[in-house]
Every structure is written in structure tokens, then in C-alpha cells.
């Protein structure tokens, strides 16, 4: 005997008609109209006020329009058969509705509306209780009530008020048409059960893509605040997120743009340190500002040493892989497996790999295995299967335990967390999570976070984790990005050459009137933290280059934005510094050491020579600021960024810069 | 791609006209088909789709991308269908007071005599909740987990409902055969 469900399925699909093209076009056009009107009103600040009902798409007019439909539906047998059971309950709701809706002069405030909503809930509950499968009814009713947490404060009040206005209007109109009570009553009842409640429910869903960012760095006045301190950042996730948005045809949300990560995405050819020097070498270049002829850019690049890959210490890698159900998309788990395959080819036989997964349960899928045993590792990778929806337990703990077991003198141990943003790794409290990771950082285990897929990418948590775990956050959307992060830069991504790298720049008020750090919003440090070796900062991996750019306005430049204070103590204009713009201090620790070392360097006007690298970085800085909506760029816009970047792609061995130019062109065409 | 949907929706929520148009263009057909499966009538489905589309600009502003857009959209559709039924139900009842209900019942009885096809009968005989679940899982090929998200119930409940549908269909078939 065939499964009746299959039969029903076939019947349903056979019966489903194609939409009528004319009706489709008409509805789409009307919806677009509604969208535009509402957007216009919202941007005009009208949305906050309770609007007359006709502005609501399913408002009074929509419902009146619906009456005709109800008559039509009434004649249909299925509707009757399905609803006679519910009809008696409808009336229970009806009576209080009329009473509350028609109280004259009653202010349309929330308590009454609340009553309406609860009436609505009652009607659902009772209807459900009466229906056949009452066993599951409570579960079915739960979402609307649960979905109204106090968090949604912004939404309920206006909605409730609109609803009240509608109820009033409906009631009034009902009085006017008492004779036609069949229609009138139907409409009245329809009101509170309708859209606002749905909107309310959905409105309370919190966002799922969250981005870490702060307001753009403000302009600082050198006399008032001469010192600027921040931690370096080698993350590149923001660039990939921006690219993924643009490739899909949308400008990225401004908060997703972290300018320094965009600049640092690209390899630059700055000279590295000599063998006996510090692990990285600073190169400072003072150049023209592309977007302002009256200011200068101070371009500070740190180039990490790149030891030959054969000289690197053995690596112990623990892949901590999210295998929850949401990873079951082509650009997530399968891409992840492909990416790790690529990476495996770069490992040496003495390296070790372990795999821990978390989803329904956390488990050690592959105990520490020498990288030479490729087949075993590949087999374990290919057995991974996305499934399970519940929170993983102890995923991170398990990964760190595995890592501790592998750690050995002279090797570098790193946990690589691969996820689509579901950070349900067993520690729910974000602070506890950070503390846990920070504690393990002290034990010498590093953490990298690789983001896969978009949709619920929790960029903020990703970044925070990598930051606290002395690691790198990268976002992998394509196999070529995997190639870049995991293969081309394998050395740097996996073994660090300097820890807790901090930058402090002291500006000379005699030469610099105003300055502004471009990007690094999430990396700011307090001035006193610079010398405090207990304060964590960024790490630099082998071969990494890190760039920071300041825009400075020299004293006397027409571009100075702020006037001197009238009532401040009148001091002689600051003198001295021999015309130096600023003094650069860098602190870093050798991996595994507790005490930082210091590098110092004076920055003078005209220092260094601008080249394709510095100009390209400036173009990307400009591009990032356009995407963020910066107000410091004047009329400088996409075409300028495209021209500047396009003219400075350099040798661009991997094609990253040409890709960036393409993205700028895309952004330009999307921005109209 | 699902995540592309979410980008579109979020852009539309911020007032991006093109994004809204693209979103509707992409999902109209799917939405219409679901509405049909939930209501079983072409005209009703079209009206319902229109209601949803016109309400979408306002609703999208509350879309935060937590759920997949399709899941969210399905939930909107199922809720709209419920409201529609509730309106119809109330109307049926209030009409009863005026004697319409009885005449409608009679008309409906006559209707039965005209050999309604099996699907109509089967769907009409199912309680609302079972019908919605069947429409989502069988018609739109959602997984039980996805349907559970749309309906706001547990995955187990979806499975249970489907087995209940199967049970009832079996009984119906028995009755058909014996009569």
C-alpha cells in the first residue's frame, strides 16, 4: 500500500497552479508603490506618529476589500467545514472588542491595546484547545507570547497605537452601518487578529549578523590630545565581508566596514627586518592625501620577518569545526573541508592535526595525527556531516584539551575554529568565553577563527575571540580566499613572530594641528596601557604586514577645522621638536616572553618615498571610508579611488589588487 | 541562495528600492504557491499573496535576519492565512444569526454531492494545524526542522502532526473503500 503522505504530496503539487502573470505584475507594482511611500514617510520622520489607517497596507481599506473575499470564501465548502468549530469562539472575542473599541474619547494608549492583544491570544488559545490535536496546542500558541520580550520596546507602542486607531475607526464605521452588520462584524473581528500582531512578533527577533565596530575615529586636536595609542590588527575578515556583499549586488552595511582590515588584506612589499633585528620592521612614509591637498598621510607599515617555511617550528593544529545544521550549505561545510584539504598539502610530516566537532555533541573526531598520515586526516574530514541543532557542549574546552596534549617544546600550537557564526561552543556567557580563551592564551595556545557563509555570521564575536585568543579572524567565502588565508599565508597565519604589538604615536603640536587615525576603531588602547605589559594587543604572524594610516593637518594649513579656544590659558605656541611631525613608539613581545621590547622612531615631514604600495593603501583607505560614509573626504569619491587603486596595482602576483578595483567599480555602480 | 536573500531583505529594510523589488520578484511565485496550498483556492491565494506583499514593506523593517528569509516569509504567510481563516470563521458565525449560515451549510452539502476531488476532501477534512503542516512539508518540501521554525513549534511536533495526517488519510481511505 502506498504511503498516503506521498499520495497527498503528489496531489498537492499537481493541484498547485502557476501564478497568474497579470495579477502578479499588478501586485508587485502595488507592493513597490507601498514600499516607496512608506520609505519616504519614514525618512520624513512620520513613522513614529500613529498614522491614519489608510497608510497601512493591510489597514481599513485592505480589510474592507477583504469582505468581498469573505463572502466568496463563505460559499466554499472547505472553508465552512474547516471553520465551523472555530466560529463559536470568534464570538467570545467579539463582544469585548466592541465595548473597548467604542469608548468615546478614550486616549489611544497601550493598556487598552494590550487588552486587545490579550484578547487575541485568548482567541487563539481557545481555538486551539478546541481543535483536534489539542495535545500540541500549547506549543503552537507559545511563539507569539514568547516573542514579545521587553527588548522589543521600540516596536510595540506605535503598533499598538495604530491598532487602537484602527479599532476606533472600525467601530465608528460599524455604528454607521449597523444594518450591514454581517460585514461590519466580520471586519471588526478581523482587526486585532491581524497584521500588527504578526509584525510585533517578528519585530522582536534580534539581528543575526552582528558586526563589531565603533564610530569612526574622530579628528583630534594635537594640542589637546597629542598621544594616540592602539593595538595592531592583522584580521582581514572585514574585507571579505565587504566583498561578499558587493558581489551579491549590495553595498555592505557601514558597520561591517573596518578600514584597517581592508588595508591589511593586501600583501605589500615593504622591506622586512634583517636577521639580527626585531621580528618586524617599521617603514614610515609621509605623503600627500589623495582627498585633501592641505593635509598629509602618515603611513606606518610593519613588515614581519618571513622565515623560510622549512625553518618554521612544527605546528600542532586542532580544527574545531562547527557541524551544526546551519553549516549544511555549499559555501560552508563543503568549502571548509575543501579549504582544509588545501592547507593539509602545506603541512609537513612532523606537524600534527586533531579534529574536534561541535553540534549536537562535542567530540574528538580525530585524535592527534601526524600530518604525514594524510589519508587518515582526509577520511576524517570527509566523514564530517552537518546535522544537529542544539548547542554544542564543551567544544572549545575539548579543543583546548586536545591542543594541550599536543603541545611540545619548540612547537606552535593553535586551535582553528571554523564556524558560520554559531558560537554555541559550550560557554554561553561571552565574558566567560573571553576569559576562558585569554587564560588559554597564557598557556601558549593560539586561536584563529575562520568564518564561513553569510546569514548568521557573528562577526563581532569572531573578532573578539580571535583578538583575545591571540589570533586572526578571517572570513572565507571562496576557495581562492581559502587559498590566500590557509596556503599562501600559511606561515603567517599559523605561527606568530611577535605578540602584543602596540603602537603609540605622539604628535608634535608645533607641527601638527589636527590628526585622525583611519580605522582601528575597535583597537583603541588607553595611553597608559601602552607600557602595561599585562594589557593584551595584537600579534604579528610570520610574513604579515600591518599598516596604519594617520591623516594629519600641519599647523597653518587651510584645512585646519577647529579654531583655537578663546578662553583657554594663553600659551606661547608650542615650539620645538625640530619640525618633527610625531614620534612613533612600538611595543611587542617575542612569542612566549612576558616583557615587552620597545622600538622608537621619529616621523618627519617628507619622510620615506611614496610608492605603489603606499598609494594603493591610501586608495583602499579612501574606499573604506566612502563605504563607511566618512565626512572627511570632501568630493573625493569612487572614481578617484578606482583611478588611484588602478594605477597602483604593482606586480599583484595573486590578483588581489585588481579584484579590489573591480569591487570599487561595483560599489560605484551600486551607490547610485 | 538563502544568505543572499537575507542581504536583500536587510537592504530593503534600510529602504533600498531595488533590493525590495528583487526580493519580491524572487519570492512571489513561491509565496503564491504556499498561499494556494494553505487555502486551496486560487482567488483566495491571490488575495492573500497581495495582502502579504503589501504588508511586506512595513514588516521587513522588523526583519533582523535571524531566521532564513524564506522561513520568515513562510511564517508571515502562515499567520496571514490563519487570520484570513479566522475572519472567514467569524463571518460564518455572525452570518448564522441572520440565517445565512444554515443556507450556506445546505449549499455546502450540495457541493459535496458534486464529486469533489480527493485532495479537496482530504485537505478539508484535516484540522487546520495538520493542514498547514502538510502544506509546508509536503508542498514546499521543507524539512521538519524548517517547518517547525515556520510554525513556531518543535520539530517533534511537526513529525507527530505528519504521522497524524498519515493516520487520518488511512482512515479516510478505509471509509472510502467501505462505502
Interface residues (C-beta under 8 A of the other chain):
Chain A: X3 X4 X5 X7 X8 X9 X11 X12 X13 X15 X16 X17 X18 X19 X20 X23 X24 X27 X28 X30 X31 X32 X34 X35 X36 X38 X39 X42 X43 X56 X57 X58 X62 X66 X69 X70 X71 X72 X73 X74 X75 X76 X77 X78 X79 X80 X81 X82 X83 X84 X86 X87 X88 X90 X91 X94 X123 X127 X128 X131 X132 X133 X135 X136 X139 X140 X142 X143 X144 X147 X155 X181 X182 X185 X186 X189 X190 X193 X194 X195 X198 X199 X201 X202 X203 X204 X205 X206 X207 X208 X209 X245 X248 X249 X250 X251 X253 X325 X329 X331 X389 X453 X454 X455 X456
Chain B: X1 X2 X3 X4 X6 X7 X8 X10 X11 X12 X14 X15 X16 X17 X19 X20 X21 X22 X24 X25 X28 X29 X32 X33 X36 X37 X40 X41 X42 X43 X44 X46 X47 X49 X50 X51 X53 X54 X55 X56 X57 X58 X59 X61 X62 X63 X64 X65 X66 X67 X68 X72 X75 X76 X79 X80 X83 X84 X85 X86 X87 X88 X89 X90 X91 X92 X93 X94 X95 X96 X98 X100 X104 X105 X107 X108 X111 X112 X116 X117 X118 X119 X120 X122 X123 X124 X125 X127 X128 X129 X130 X131 X134 X135 X138 X139 X145 X151 X152 X153 X154 X155 X157 X160 X161 X162 X164 X165 X166 X169 X170 X173
